Amino acid sequence: MRQTIRAWLTPAPDSPVAHAMRQGKSPWTNAVHLLWSLWVFVTPLFDGFTTRWVVLTLISYPVFLLLYFKCFVSSRRVNYRYALMLVAMGLGLMPWYPSALSYFVYGCVMLQGSRLSLRTYMVVLLGLNIVCLLEAWLCHYPWQAVVWIPLTTFTIGLVINAERISSSKDAELRLSHDEVRRLAATAERERIGRDLHDLLGHTLSLITLKLELSRKLFDRDSEAARREMEEAEKVARHALAEVRAAVSGIRATDLAAELASARLLLESSAVALDSDVLPPSLPVDVERGLALILREAVTNIARHAGATRARVSIAVVDRVLRLCVEDNGRGGVSSSGNGLNGMRERVCALGGSLEVDSPPGHGTRLHIHVPLRIRANPWDGEGAEDNAADTTPLPPLERRAV
């Protein structure tokens, strides 16, 4: 019995509650709409509280709460049934229970949860409201008591439909941001694979040929075999140096992906974004830190700035990276608000500085300066002599052989 009740109350995977939970919202978010059910208890103020009203309320209101709950936890394929039950309960109680008009309104609104098309939903609402008005006329309801029913159902229905479209657009935008980052990471992995293939393919082939030649010459001409092995060693050292240079020069894609994501976010908020060409190579930790800073700055522009244009400029001058994020919004940003404290902490972690220029009514400019320190090669130290030899160019013989 308990398992049956638990299964009956568990949200379906495609229910409105499950959808809200996947978006990080509380499953009780939709319970706030129950505040409108206070009209059930306000209606008797016009006609007076009677014993019949009390009895019907004690019976119908728990049923209303259960049907309301099922509208949100049931699958979208079947939750319209519970909405229609609310409509039927409202229409069925109208001859004896004026508060039933509130149940009718809830049922009409809950029908939108089944994701009907707007045209179909409007046609269904029109039909239900005609039935409601006809029954109210037959029951001699005063017109002042029922004229608001069609207005309420159609207005709330349109509002919910607009919210649903907006929620779908937001979901599509989030997917677009994730797709941009994924494609940027995939493109970078493919580029690295091509570079390593071009870099090591012919070099390793050359080393293999020289080692085979030295093996063949070992018994006949040991001196020539030794020279071939020395040349193979030089080629290997040179290849090692090129691999190290390629690894240290790999362009991190975080900033590029974040800039593309920022463009999508701002354009969806009707803000045009201009940006400079990114530097060809940045340290990985610096680039990732700047990507997070850029994300926070762009989010602040989209949410709070009220801007129509924004610009991101990046330049490296005298081993100092200068990042400027500016907009033409309302300005007046506090130096301790809108996430600036978090951005300042990230900049300080990189050994840089953050300046905020935000006069009221004249936009906001964030000036970020981060020094690009020359770091010791992680292979230095024990193999310092090897590294010195790594930069030796290939001798003419090897270049011809390649």
RAQUI-V579280 format. One record per residue. N is the residue number from 1. RES is the residue in three letters. OMEGA is omega in whole degrees, -180 to 180 (999 if undefined). Layout:
((N | RES | OMEGA) (N | RES | OMEGA))
This chain:
((1 | MET | 180) (2 | ARG | 180) (3 | GLN | 179) (4 | THR | 179) (5 | ILE | -180) (6 | ARG | 179) (7 | ALA | -179) (8 | TRP | -178) (9 | LEU | -180) (10 | THR | -179) (11 | PRO | 175) (12 | ALA | -178) (13 | PRO | -179) (14 | ASP | 180) (15 | SER | 177) (16 | PRO | 179) (17 | VAL | 179) (18 | ALA | 178) (19 | HIS | 179) (20 | ALA | -180) (21 | MET | 177) (22 | ARG | 177) (23 | GLN | 178) (24 | GLY | -179) (25 | LYS | 177) (26 | SER | 178) (27 | PRO | 180) (28 | TRP | -178) (29 | THR | -176) (30 | ASN | 180) (31 | ALA | -179) (32 | VAL | -179) (33 | HIS | 177) (34 | LEU | 178) (35 | LEU | 179) (36 | TRP | 180) (37 | SER | 175) (38 | LEU | 177) (39 | TRP | 176) (40 | VAL | -176) (41 | PHE | 178) (42 | VAL | -176) (43 | THR | -179) (44 | PRO | 179) (45 | LEU | -179) (46 | PHE | -178) (47 | ASP | -178) (48 | GLY | 179) (49 | PHE | 180) (50 | THR | 178) (51 | THR | 179) (52 | ARG | 179) (53 | TRP | -179) (54 | VAL | -178) (55 | VAL | -179) (56 | LEU | 178) (57 | THR | 179) (58 | LEU | 180) (59 | ILE | -170) (60 | SER | -174) (61 | TYR | 175) (62 | PRO | 177) (63 | VAL | 177) (64 | PHE | -180) (65 | LEU | 180) (66 | LEU | -180) (67 | LEU | 177) (68 | TYR | 179) (69 | PHE | -179) (70 | LYS | 177) (71 | CYS | -177) (72 | PHE | -178) (73 | VAL | 180) (74 | SER | 177) (75 | SER | 180) (76 | ARG | 180) (77 | ARG | -174) (78 | VAL | -175) (79 | ASN | 176) (80 | TYR | -180) (81 | ARG | -180) (82 | TYR | 176) (83 | ALA | 177) (84 | LEU | 175) (85 | MET | 176) (86 | LEU | 178) (87 | VAL | -179) (88 | ALA | 179) (89 | MET | 179) (90 | GLY | 180) (91 | LEU | -178) (92 | GLY | -178) (93 | LEU | -175) (94 | MET | -179) (95 | PRO | -177) (96 | TRP | -167) (97 | TYR | -178) (98 | PRO | 180) (99 | SER | 180) (100 | ALA | 176) (101 | LEU | 177) (102 | SER | 176) (103 | TYR | 179) (104 | PHE | 180) (105 | VAL | 178) (106 | TYR | -180) (107 | GLY | 179) (108 | CYS | -179) (109 | VAL | -178) (110 | MET | 179) (111 | LEU | 180) (112 | GLN | 180) (113 | GLY | 179) (114 | SER | 177) (115 | ARG | 173) (116 | LEU | 173) (117 | SER | -176) (118 | LEU | -180) (119 | ARG | 180) (120 | THR | -179) (121 | TYR | 180) (122 | MET | 178) (123 | VAL | 179) (124 | VAL | 179) (125 | LEU | 180) (126 | LEU | 180) (127 | GLY | -179) (128 | LEU | -180) (129 | ASN | 176) (130 | ILE | 178) (131 | VAL | -179) (132 | CYS | -179) (133 | LEU | 178) (134 | LEU | 179) (135 | GLU | 178) (136 | ALA | 178) (137 | TRP | 179) (138 | LEU | -180) (139 | CYS | 177) (140 | HIS | 173) (141 | TYR | 173) (142 | PRO | -175) (143 | TRP | 179) (144 | GLN | -177) (145 | ALA | -174) (146 | VAL | -176) (147 | VAL | -179) (148 | TRP | -177) (149 | ILE | 179) (150 | PRO | 180) (151 | LEU | -178) (152 | THR | -176) (153 | THR | -179) (154 | PHE | -179) (155 | THR | -180) (156 | ILE | 178) (157 | GLY | 178) (158 | LEU | 179) (159 | VAL | -180) (160 | ILE | 178) (161 | ASN | 177) (162 | ALA | 178) (163 | GLU | 179) (164 | ARG | 178) (165 | ILE | 179) (166 | SER | 179) (167 | SER | 178) (168 | SER | 178) (169 | LYS | 178) (170 | ASP | 178) (171 | ALA | 177) (172 | GLU | 179) (173 | LEU | 177) (174 | ARG | 177) (175 | LEU | 179) (176 | SER | 179) (177 | HIS | 179) (178 | ASP | -179) (179 | GLU | 178) (180 | VAL | 180) (181 | ARG | -179) (182 | ARG | -180) (183 | LEU | 178) (184 | ALA | 179) (185 | ALA | 179) (186 | THR | 179) (187 | ALA | -180) (188 | GLU | 178) (189 | ARG | 178) (190 | GLU | 179) (191 | ARG | 179) (192 | ILE | 179) (193 | GLY | 179) (194 | ARG | -179) (195 | ASP | -180) (196 | LEU | 178) (197 | HIS | 180) (198 | ASP | -176) (199 | LEU | -172) (200 | LEU | -175) (201 | GLY | -177) (202 | HIS | -179) (203 | THR | 179) (204 | LEU | 175) (205 | SER | 179) (206 | LEU | 178) (207 | ILE | 180) (208 | THR | 179) (209 | LEU | -178) (210 | LYS | 178) (211 | LEU | 176) (212 | GLU | 179) (213 | LEU | 179) (214 | SER | 178) (215 | ARG | 180) (216 | LYS | -178) (217 | LEU | -171) (218 | PHE | -177) (219 | ASP | -176) (220 | ARG | -176) (221 | ASP | -176) (222 | SER | 180) (223 | GLU | 177) (224 | ALA | 178) (225 | ALA | 179) (226 | ARG | 179) (227 | ARG | 179) (228 | GLU | 178) (229 | MET | 177) (230 | GLU | 178) (231 | GLU | 176) (232 | ALA | 177) (233 | GLU | 179) (234 | LYS | 179) (235 | VAL | -180) (236 | ALA | 178) (237 | ARG | 180) (238 | HIS | 178) (239 | ALA | 178) (240 | LEU | 178) (241 | ALA | 180) (242 | GLU | 178) (243 | VAL | 179) (244 | ARG | 179) (245 | ALA | 180) (246 | ALA | -180) (247 | VAL | -180) (248 | SER | -178) (249 | GLY | 179) (250 | ILE | -179) (251 | ARG | 178) (252 | ALA | -174) (253 | THR | -176) (254 | ASP | -176) (255 | LEU | 179) (256 | ALA | 179) (257 | ALA | -180) (258 | GLU | 178) (259 | LEU | 177) (260 | ALA | 177) (261 | SER | 178) (262 | ALA | 179) (263 | ARG | 178) (264 | LEU | -179) (265 | LEU | -177) (266 | LEU | 179) (267 | GLU | 176) (268 | SER | 177) (269 | SER | 178) (270 | ALA | 177) (271 | VAL | 179) (272 | ALA | -177) (273 | LEU | 172) (274 | ASP | -179) (275 | SER | 176) (276 | ASP | 175) (277 | VAL | -179) (278 | LEU | 174) (279 | PRO | -175) (280 | PRO | -177) (281 | SER | 178) (282 | LEU | 174) (283 | PRO | -175) (284 | VAL | -178) (285 | ASP | 178) (286 | VAL | -177) (287 | GLU | 179) (288 | ARG | 177) (289 | GLY | 179) (290 | LEU | 178) (291 | ALA | 179) (292 | LEU | 178) (293 | ILE | 179) (294 | LEU | 179) (295 | ARG | -180) (296 | GLU | -179) (297 | ALA | -180) (298 | VAL | 177) (299 | THR | 177) (300 | ASN | 179) (301 | ILE | -178) (302 | ALA | -174) (303 | ARG | -167) (304 | HIS | -168) (305 | ALA | -173) (306 | GLY | -175) (307 | ALA | 174) (308 | THR | 178) (309 | ARG | 176) (310 | ALA | -179) (311 | ARG | 175) (312 | VAL | 179) (313 | SER | -178) (314 | ILE | 179) (315 | ALA | 176) (316 | VAL | -179) (317 | VAL | 178) (318 | ASP | 178) (319 | ARG | 176) (320 | VAL | 178) (321 | LEU | -179) (322 | ARG | 179) (323 | LEU | 179) (324 | CYS | 176) (325 | VAL | -176) (326 | GLU | 177) (327 | ASP | -180) (328 | ASN | -177) (329 | GLY | -173) (330 | ARG | 178) (331 | GLY | 180) (332 | GLY | -178) (333 | VAL | 176) (334 | SER | -179) (335 | SER | -179) (336 | SER | -178) (337 | GLY | 175) (338 | ASN | 176) (339 | GLY | -177) (340 | LEU | 178) (341 | ASN | 178) (342 | GLY | 178) (343 | MET | -180) (344 | ARG | 178) (345 | GLU | 179) (346 | ARG | 179) (347 | VAL | 179) (348 | CYS | 178) (349 | ALA | 178) (350 | LEU | -180) (351 | GLY | -177) (352 | GLY | -178) (353 | SER | 180) (354 | LEU | 177) (355 | GLU | -178) (356 | VAL | 176) (357 | ASP | -173) (358 | SER | 176) (359 | PRO | -179) (360 | PRO | 178) (361 | GLY | -177) (362 | HIS | 175) (363 | GLY | -178) (364 | THR | 177) (365 | ARG | 175) (366 | LEU | 178) (367 | HIS | -177) (368 | ILE | 178) (369 | HIS | -180) (370 | VAL | 178) (371 | PRO | 176) (372 | LEU | -176) (373 | ARG | 174) (374 | ILE | -175) (375 | ARG | 177) (376 | ALA | 178) (377 | ASN | -178) (378 | PRO | 178) (379 | TRP | -180) (380 | ASP | 178) (381 | GLY | -175) (382 | GLU | -178) (383 | GLY | -177) (384 | ALA | -180) (385 | GLU | 179) (386 | ASP | -179) (387 | ASN | 178) (388 | ALA | 179) (389 | ALA | -176) (390 | ASP | -175) (391 | THR | 179) (392 | THR | -179) (393 | PRO | 178) (394 | LEU | 176) (395 | PRO | -178) (396 | PRO | -178) (397 | LEU | -178) (398 | GLU | -178) (399 | ARG | 178) (400 | ARG | -178) (401 | ALA | 178) (402 | VAL | 999))
